Amino acid sequence: MKRVNRQTWHFDQNVRLQSSAVAVGPKEGEGPLAHLFDKIHDDMYAGQQTWEDAERQMMEDAVNTLLQKASITGKDVDLILAGDLLNQNITTNFTAEKLAMPLLGMYGACSTSMLTLANAAALVNAGYANKAIAACSSHNATAERQYRYPTEYGGQKPPSAQWTVTGAGAGLVGIGGNGPRITYATMGKVVDMGIKDPFDMGTAMAPAAASTIQTHFEDTGRSPQSYDLIVTGDLAAVGYPILKELMLTEGYDMDQVYNDCGLMIYSPDQDVFSGGSGCASSAVVTYSYIIDQLNRGLLKNVLVCATGALLSPVSTQQGNSIPCIAHAVALEGGS
């Protein structure tokens, strides 16, 4: 691996996403990308007794499906890097225990999908792992109970609120083989613009995404035109135009290539407020639609910038603003 600059890594080995899989809940299964999902649960409980158990089931589903698609077993995997949104990463911990894989638990809020993928690629590129899995999950009901008000409370939300994606995504990273190449990772800095409203994540996270994407362009010498698609994790309808304006102010016009996973996973007629959010937002879209498009040659170069709001219920209740972060990974299709 070559360190391009302080925040950007270049993977000089043939590091690839050799397999991927996703499992989702019922609302996600009604969206425009449903035909690309590996497993769709028809109820939020996923056959379990609690929503927390349901989230664990979905992460387990994603990892096991990935292994089946790659024709390997868990014993062939050196390490799983995974995270979720719940206290102490309980989804990740319980799932890794059941899978019996060495674990690096990671937390980056909704940026966890690219945080885990970037670090998995770094470990594989450096030879510390032959095969590593990057995974993350979120669940609408568990996240509401964790960060805001339990679903049973029935509290009203403003239009700026987002719908936490119920699902899990996993990617298998290794040297060679098929699948898109992982070429660069740009690790973000914490950015805090003083936003305090936990129902306005898009406004809070957009500056962090702008910081990371601009740094990526400066470090690599690339521009928006270097990519067929640039996606953020979950800025949704509120943060999406803010990011475009921030980037344009810095001289980067992303209008023709930019989209947001939180806008892609649901259709306009679904009641999801301003769009999707959560760890699974970027993970589910990346490990299904984006990988499919790269493998089929319909996309050549993609930059995925997953965004995360690093708040907690306590920090919000104490009147703190919301620090945010974004991590970006560049993917390249073709042989």
Beta strands, then each sheet from edge to edge (+ up, - down):
strand 1: 2-3
strand 2: 8-10
strand 3: 15-24
strand 4: 39-40
strand 5: 79-83
strand 6: 103-105
strand 7: 131-138
strand 8: 163-164
strand 9: 167-175
strand 10: 181-186
strand 11: 229-232
strand 12: 258-260
strand 13: 276-277
strand 14: 301-309
strand 15: 324-332
sheet 1: 1+ 2- 10+ 15- 14+ 11+ 12+
sheet 2: 4+ 3+ 9- 7+ 5+ 6+
sheet 3: 8+ 13+
end
